Amino acid sequence: MPYTELLPRLLEQKLVEIIPLKPLEPPYPRSCSPNARCDYHCEAIGHATERCWSLKHKVQDLLDGGLLGFQNQGPNVQSNPLPTHKGMAINTISHENREEAERPNRREQEESTTNVP
């Protein structure tokens, strides 16, 4: 789950609080991005929420403390319609009589007889 989706849930459960950050002043660090804003730092300019080290460390602290965890969910057929299956399988068709296998089936016989002019 992206941090931008996780942050509102953490705020709702009162596990984190918004932390105001004083505006950056020149000289700006090389990592500063003037177009990026951080929701965790009260829309502060300079970095995106996804790249916020303070938020990442806070989430790690919550995980380490057992206040936040992961829930193992089953496969999602909407996002992955062909999930991986356990083990391997090989499907085969065999005929004991080769002549029977090469003979046209009933549908092919019906089509060939109805298409005759």
N, C-alpha and C positions, 0 to 999 in steps of 0.2 A: 504494500500500500504506500503510495507517495506521501511525503510529509505534509503536502498541502491538504490532503484528505484526512490525515491522522491528527493534525493540529486541532481542528474544530472538535473532534471527539474527545481529545485530551482536555480541552478547555471546558467542554460540557460536563465532564466527569470531575472537574476541578483537580486534575492531576498536574496541570501546568498553569502558569499565568503569563500574560503578555508582558514582556520586559521592554520598556522604552530604551532606546539607544540614542545617545547624543549624536547629532549630525556630524558626519565626517568633514574634516577640514584638510585643506592642502598642506603638505603633499599627500595625495591619495595613495593607498597601497596598490601594488600591481594587480591584486585580485579584485579591486573595486570595479563594479559594473554600474555605471550611472543609470542604466535603464532597469535594473533589477530591484525588486522590493521584497522585504522579508515580513511576512505576517506575524511571526513570533516576536519581532522587534518593532511592533507598532508601525508597520509599513515603512520602515527605515530604508533609505536608498543605499545601495552599495553591494548587496548580495541577495540572491533569491532564497526563498524559504527552503527549497530543496538542497541548497548548498550551505545552509546555516549550521555551523559547527556547534553552536550553543544548544540548538534544538536537538541535534543528533546526540550530543553527550547527555542531555536530559532524558531522551528516550532510552538510551542505553542504561542510565541509572535506574529508570523505572523497570526495565527488563531485569536488571540484576537484582533489584529489590523485590521482584515478584509481584509488583503492582500492575504490570502490563505483561501480556503473554500472547502467544500465537494459538489460533484455533485451527486444527487440522480439518479441512473441509473436503468433501468428496469431489469427484471430477465435475467440472462445469462443461456441459455439452454445448452451451452457447459459445464459449470462447474456444473450446477444443472439442469438435464433434467426433474426433477419432482418438480417444485416449489410448495410452499404451496399455497393453494387456500383460498380465503376468504369464511367464513361460512362453514357449514357442509352440506353434502348431503347423503342421504340414497337411494340406488337404490334397487328396489324390483321387482319381477315378481310374478304376481298372476294369478291364473286360477279359474274361477267360477265353472268349472266342473272338479272334481278330476280325473274322468275317462279319460277325454281328455288330461289332463296333463301327465298321466301315459302311454298313448298310444304312441308307437314309432312314430317319425316324418317320413316324406316322405323319407329322405335320409337313415335313418336306415332301412326302409322297403325295399328300392331298394337294399341296401347292403345285406340284409338277403336273398332276392330272387335271386341275382346274385351269391351268394356263395353256393347255393344249388347244390350238385353233381348230 
